[in-house]
Amino acid sequence: MKSILTTIILFLSGQSLYAAQPKNWQLGYQDSVTSIMDDLVFMHDYILLPIITAISVFVLFLILYGVYKFRASKNPNPSKTTHNTTLEILWTVIPCLILVVIAVPSFKLLYKQDVIPKADVTIKAIGYQWYWGYEYPDQKIAFEATMVETKDLKPGQPRLLATDKHVVVPVNKVVKVLITANDVLHAWAMPAFGVKRDAVPGRINETWFKAEKEGIFYGQCSELCGIKHAFMPITVEVVSEEKYKEWLDMAKVKYAMYPENNLIVNKEK
């Protein structure tokens, strides 16, 4: 009943009903909304998992076979064999071939993640203890997003994941994210996007995504950064291009940033 009421409230309020977030007893990944995450899921499900399963089953078979074949009751005089050249060549060459099979799609995926297409939107994410600051440098916008406390949660907002402000981006557009930190190591991670990059003080890392579905998506800091590490979530809202332009018009006033000294103008106080 509670979930039904939440859905009705969200529908009436005009909020997106789609939200990517962890679910109770979830075993797999969150639903993918980017091509990179599609490739990651494919590699895990159809390349790595079958190979790992086959290796595990084969090793288990060898262990059980060895235990049965060479048990003490059947071998009162143990063999003194020290090596077998054929076996040693096989157990060296076969793993090398398996690694090559894994390496080819891995390198292709790493290249796709590393080479950033021409960006439609650029965002800078700055990790602090313990919240995230965001800048849209091309739009002179800057704001800080902190976790919504449990007592302040609104219907549909997940505990420990919702933030008071959202990173808003347009759907089907390339978004480049510049990631850094102000104090200690953090990490900007969005599971549904297949994105995870360390935020290092004094250094800027880059990543990108192109969300193919509108909705609200949740992530978290994924680098142990202190006592409140578990309380600095990330919320990205993917909207239509029209709604994004409307948000920009509002944000340029509400979250305006002085271009000459990079200071945030707090219009809310």
C-alpha atoms as one frame of an Amber mdcrd trajectory, in Angstrom:
protein
   0.000   0.000   0.000   2.813   2.406   0.868   4.537   1.853  -2.484   1.239
   2.421  -4.340   0.627   5.685  -2.487   4.193   6.800  -3.221   3.710   6.111
  -6.931   0.446   8.091  -6.983   2.053  11.033  -5.181   5.010  11.072  -7.568
   2.690  10.910 -10.558   0.550  13.774  -9.331   3.612  15.858  -8.493   5.008
  15.382 -11.996   8.214  13.697 -10.832   9.835  10.930 -12.854   8.756   7.470
 -11.761  11.964   5.874 -12.972  14.775   5.780 -10.449  17.908   3.638 -10.534
  18.956   2.644  -7.050  19.939  -0.469  -5.080  17.144  -2.902  -4.252  16.782
  -5.286  -1.340  18.464  -8.654  -2.000  19.702  -7.447  -5.379  22.245  -9.798
  -6.975  22.876  -8.170 -10.333  23.681  -4.689 -11.558  21.314  -1.759 -11.650
  19.435  -1.285 -14.906  21.782   0.195 -17.486  21.037   3.559 -19.102  24.313
   4.087 -21.021  26.121   2.172 -23.753  29.177   1.843 -21.518  27.155   0.127
 -18.810  25.593  -2.111 -21.478  29.093  -3.214 -22.492  30.137  -3.738 -18.871
  27.112  -5.928 -18.182  27.680  -7.906 -21.406  31.327  -8.506 -20.538  30.438
  -9.632 -17.023  27.495 -11.860 -17.986  28.751 -13.403 -21.243  32.556 -13.324
 -21.034  33.882 -13.197 -17.484  31.183 -15.159 -15.665  31.176 -18.188 -18.033
  35.004 -18.357 -18.011  35.207 -18.038 -14.232  32.466 -20.652 -13.783  34.183
 -23.086 -16.155  37.549 -22.647 -14.404  35.971 -23.127 -10.967  34.142 -26.284
 -12.042  37.288 -27.685 -13.685  39.463 -27.000 -10.635  36.833 -28.548  -8.358
  36.768 -31.631 -10.592  40.567 -31.950 -10.406  40.503 -31.660  -6.614  37.772
 -34.279  -6.230  39.441 -36.559  -8.772  42.776 -36.262  -6.974  41.210 -36.957
  -3.590  39.469 -40.069  -4.945  42.190 -41.380  -7.269  45.123 -40.929  -4.927
  43.530 -41.652  -1.566  45.748 -43.458   0.939  43.705 -46.677   0.904  44.367
 -47.137  -2.826  47.930 -45.830  -2.853  49.891 -47.260   0.069  53.097 -46.372
  -1.807  52.765 -42.772  -3.057  54.133 -41.871  -6.493  57.455 -40.005  -6.497
  56.751 -38.171  -9.777  58.301 -34.682  -9.641  57.146 -33.122 -12.913  55.353
 -33.652 -16.200  56.541 -31.531 -19.118  53.336 -31.843 -21.133  51.144 -30.821
 -18.221  53.413 -27.899 -17.344  53.209 -26.571 -20.919  49.439 -26.970 -20.991
  48.786 -25.217 -17.680  50.955 -22.328 -18.852  49.668 -21.939 -22.408  45.943
 -22.426 -21.732  45.679 -19.691 -19.047  47.607 -17.353 -21.378  45.088 -17.998
 -24.154  42.201 -17.417 -21.749  43.733 -14.088 -20.697  44.057 -13.059 -24.352
  40.373 -13.864 -24.921  39.495 -11.655 -21.937  41.974  -8.910 -22.846  40.626
  -8.114 -26.326  37.128  -6.929 -25.243  38.627  -5.440 -22.060  40.957  -3.142
 -23.994  38.142  -2.109 -26.338  35.949  -1.213 -23.361  38.757   0.640 -21.571
  39.399   2.658 -24.722  35.710   3.518 -25.013  35.650   4.700 -21.405  38.876
   6.674 -21.705  38.278   8.517 -24.990  35.698  11.221 -24.335  33.521  12.267
 -27.295  32.824  15.928 -27.940  30.884  17.030 -24.878  27.483  18.704 -24.993
  27.603  19.467 -21.257  30.587  19.782 -18.923  30.267  19.363 -15.168  32.879
  19.596 -12.446  32.353  17.441  -9.340  34.337  18.338  -6.212  34.446  15.969
  -3.259  34.390  17.402   0.257  34.129  15.832   3.687  31.290  14.881   3.357
  29.275  16.188   0.433  29.694  17.030  -3.241  30.068  20.401  -4.886  29.175
  20.878  -8.549  30.029  23.471 -11.152  28.759  23.998 -14.686  31.733  26.080
 -15.885  30.216  26.966 -19.258  27.070  28.263 -17.568  28.723  29.917 -14.534
  26.666  27.755 -12.178  27.850  26.256  -8.887  26.098  24.586  -5.969  26.606
  22.022  -3.223  24.539  18.855  -2.755  24.189  17.274   0.677  22.343  14.171
   1.811  18.714  14.543   2.862  18.368  13.467   6.493  15.996  10.594   7.206
  13.528  12.840   9.044  13.357  15.192   6.046  12.794  12.590   3.319   9.895
  13.190   0.946   7.812  10.407  -0.653   9.910   8.537  -3.196  13.273   9.714
  -1.860  15.499   6.776  -0.829  17.250   6.890   2.520  21.014   7.618   2.388
  20.823   8.272  -1.375  18.690  11.395  -1.870  20.341  14.821  -1.949  18.857
  18.266  -1.479  19.981  19.344  -4.966  20.296  17.284  -8.136  22.842  17.283
 -10.908  20.567  17.928 -13.885  21.597  16.815 -17.389  19.762  16.400 -20.710
  18.926  12.966 -22.066  20.909  11.569 -25.030  23.664  14.157 -24.650  27.366
  13.567 -23.950  28.194  14.783 -20.455  31.851  15.206 -19.503  32.550  15.104
 -15.772  35.693  16.684 -14.322  36.357  15.125 -10.912  38.569  16.383  -8.110
  38.596  16.713  -4.312  39.181  19.488  -1.841  40.550  17.534   1.119  41.012
  13.738   0.944  40.421  10.988  -1.626  36.823  10.510  -2.729  35.287   8.704
  -5.722  32.368   9.725  -7.940  30.404   6.588  -8.793  27.134   6.148 -10.690
  26.350   2.423 -11.138  23.591   2.845 -13.749  25.988   4.887 -15.911  28.950
   2.527 -15.567  30.987   5.422 -14.173  33.452   5.430 -11.287  36.425   7.802
 -10.974  38.629   8.771  -8.051  38.502  12.354  -6.827  42.081  13.282  -5.930
  43.100  16.579  -4.296  45.202  18.691  -6.662  44.326  16.554  -9.671  41.440
  16.471 -12.157  40.218  13.139 -13.503  37.806  12.940 -16.414  34.966  10.632
 -17.318  31.794  10.796 -19.384  28.356   9.336 -19.868  25.402   9.619 -22.215
  22.184   8.710 -20.437  19.607   7.198 -22.784  16.659   7.306 -20.416  15.064
  10.064 -18.340  14.798   9.580 -14.598  16.585  10.017 -11.299  19.747   8.010
 -10.729  21.636   7.503  -7.503  25.289   6.913  -6.696  27.662   7.322  -3.773
  31.203   8.182  -2.864  33.136   4.940  -3.378  36.432   5.764  -1.679  36.745
   5.523   2.098  37.088   9.175   3.080  36.375   9.431   6.777  33.711   9.015
   9.414  30.813  10.150   7.187  31.912   8.362   4.030  28.555   6.573   3.831
  26.659   9.851   3.905  27.746  11.642   0.729  25.439  10.319  -2.009  25.086
  11.502  -5.604  21.819  12.268  -7.366  21.685  12.825 -11.122  18.422  13.781
 -12.771  18.185  13.145 -16.505  15.531  15.264 -18.176  14.369  16.248 -21.641
  16.215  19.026 -23.444  13.300  21.402 -22.894  13.242  20.783 -19.137  17.023
  21.098 -19.034  16.834  24.562 -20.602  14.178  25.537 -18.065  16.394  24.306
 -15.241  19.363  26.252 -16.630  17.349  29.467 -16.645  16.475  28.908 -12.986
  19.960  27.747 -11.987  21.722  30.734 -13.591  19.854  32.927 -11.136  19.702
  30.676  -8.088  23.187  29.145  -8.310  25.071  31.939 -10.075  28.854  31.956
  -9.699  31.152  34.961  -9.856  33.282  34.262 -12.961  36.210  36.391 -11.844
  36.945  34.633  -8.557  34.952  31.396  -8.756  32.910  32.199  -5.648  29.407
  30.845  -5.211  26.598  33.351  -4.863  24.121  31.823  -2.412  20.744  33.070
  -3.601  18.838  30.898  -1.175  19.757  32.822   1.977
